[in-house]
Amino acid sequence: MKEIKTKAILSIGDVEVEIGFYDTALAREIADKLPLCTVMEEYGGREYCGEELPFVPENKQENQTYFDVGDFVYWGKGNALAFFYAEGDSKAVPSGVAVIGKILSDLSELKIMPTQIKVTLSKQ
């Protein structure tokens, strides 16, 4: 299991979700840029993906082509953050992602969010 280095809060209206950032160069670089605000769209009944980040990380990692429920990821192709809250039809991510953290909170509230959400990610 990867070590969690930094914790953050993903605020969606009055719902707060705790995120643990792993101790990797990419995760540290993104955590150092917090707070970040973005609009995220729901896809495939399994994930939310945000708008393009206002910076391009230097410490990109190799892409992983699958996910685990609760993964918090950097999607290099879209230069965006995303998270997976359910399995959906498949755990495949054809374009690849870099897992930078894990959702530490209960995922049940994320399953009933609207298809578009405005979020703020800030250090805890």
C-alpha positions as CSV (number, residue, x, y, z in Angstrom):
1,M,0.0,0.0,0.0
2,K,1.3,3.5,-0.9
3,E,2.0,5.9,1.9
4,I,-0.3,8.9,2.2
5,K,1.8,12.1,2.5
6,T,-0.8,14.9,2.4
7,K,-4.5,15.1,3.1
8,A,-6.9,17.4,1.4
9,I,-10.6,18.2,1.3
10,L,-12.7,18.1,-1.9
11,S,-15.6,20.4,-1.2
12,I,-18.8,20.0,-3.3
13,G,-21.4,22.4,-2.0
14,D,-21.8,21.5,1.7
15,V,-20.3,17.9,1.1
16,E,-16.7,17.5,2.1
17,V,-14.7,14.5,0.9
18,E,-11.3,13.7,2.4
19,I,-8.5,12.8,-0.1
20,G,-5.2,11.3,0.8
21,F,-2.3,12.2,-1.6
22,Y,0.4,9.6,-2.0
23,D,4.0,10.3,-1.5
24,T,5.0,10.6,-5.1
25,A,6.6,13.5,-7.0
26,L,3.5,14.1,-9.1
27,A,1.1,14.0,-6.1
28,R,3.4,16.4,-4.1
29,E,3.6,18.8,-7.1
30,I,-0.2,18.9,-7.4
31,A,-0.8,19.1,-3.7
32,D,1.6,22.1,-3.6
33,K,-0.7,24.0,-6.0
34,L,-3.7,23.7,-3.8
35,P,-6.3,25.2,-3.5
36,L,-7.7,24.4,-6.9
37,C,-11.3,25.0,-8.1
38,T,-12.8,23.3,-11.1
39,V,-16.0,22.0,-12.6
40,M,-16.2,18.2,-12.9
41,E,-18.4,16.1,-15.2
42,E,-19.6,12.6,-14.4
43,Y,-18.8,9.9,-16.9
44,G,-20.0,6.3,-17.3
45,G,-21.6,6.1,-13.8
46,R,-18.1,5.6,-12.3
47,E,-16.1,8.8,-12.4
48,Y,-15.9,12.5,-12.3
49,C,-13.3,14.4,-14.4
50,G,-12.4,18.0,-14.0
51,E,-11.5,20.8,-16.4
52,E,-8.0,21.3,-17.6
53,L,-5.6,22.4,-14.8
54,P,-4.2,25.9,-14.8
55,F,-0.7,24.4,-15.0
56,V,1.0,21.4,-16.5
57,P,2.8,19.2,-14.0
58,E,6.5,18.5,-14.6
59,N,6.5,15.2,-12.8
60,K,4.3,13.1,-15.0
61,Q,4.3,9.4,-14.3
62,E,3.7,6.3,-16.4
63,N,0.1,5.8,-17.2
64,Q,-2.0,3.1,-15.5
65,T,-4.8,1.6,-17.7
66,Y,-7.1,0.5,-14.9
67,F,-8.5,2.0,-11.7
68,D,-9.7,0.9,-8.3
69,V,-12.8,2.4,-6.8
70,G,-11.8,5.4,-4.7
71,D,-8.7,6.3,-6.8
72,F,-7.9,10.0,-7.1
73,V,-6.0,10.5,-10.4
74,Y,-4.2,12.8,-12.8
75,W,-5.3,12.3,-16.4
76,G,-2.4,13.4,-18.5
77,K,-4.3,13.4,-21.8
78,G,-6.7,16.0,-20.6
79,N,-4.3,17.6,-18.0
80,A,-7.1,17.2,-15.4
81,L,-7.9,15.6,-12.1
82,A,-10.4,12.9,-11.8
83,F,-11.8,10.4,-9.2
84,F,-13.5,7.0,-9.4
85,Y,-16.5,6.4,-7.1
86,A,-17.9,3.2,-8.6
87,E,-16.9,0.3,-10.9
88,G,-19.2,1.0,-13.8
89,D,-19.1,-1.4,-16.7
90,S,-15.3,-1.8,-16.7
91,K,-12.3,-0.8,-14.6
92,A,-10.3,0.0,-17.8
93,V,-9.0,3.4,-18.5
94,P,-7.8,3.2,-22.2
95,S,-6.1,6.7,-22.2
96,G,-4.3,6.0,-18.9
97,V,-4.1,7.8,-15.6
98,A,-1.6,8.4,-12.8
99,V,-3.0,7.5,-9.4
100,I,-2.0,10.3,-7.1
101,G,-4.2,9.5,-4.1
102,K,-7.2,7.8,-2.6
103,I,-10.7,9.0,-1.4
104,L,-10.7,8.4,2.4
105,S,-14.3,9.3,3.0
106,D,-17.5,7.2,2.4
107,L,-18.2,7.1,-1.3
108,S,-22.0,6.9,-1.0
109,E,-22.6,10.7,-1.3
110,L,-20.6,10.8,-4.5
111,K,-23.0,8.3,-6.1
112,I,-25.9,10.7,-5.8
113,M,-24.3,13.9,-7.1
114,P,-25.5,15.7,-10.2
115,T,-23.7,15.1,-13.5
116,Q,-21.9,18.4,-13.2
117,I,-20.3,19.6,-9.9
118,K,-18.3,22.6,-8.9
119,V,-15.5,21.5,-6.5
120,T,-12.7,23.1,-4.5
121,L,-9.7,21.0,-3.5
122,S,-7.8,22.4,-0.6
123,K,-5.2,21.2,1.9
124,Q,-6.6,19.9,5.2
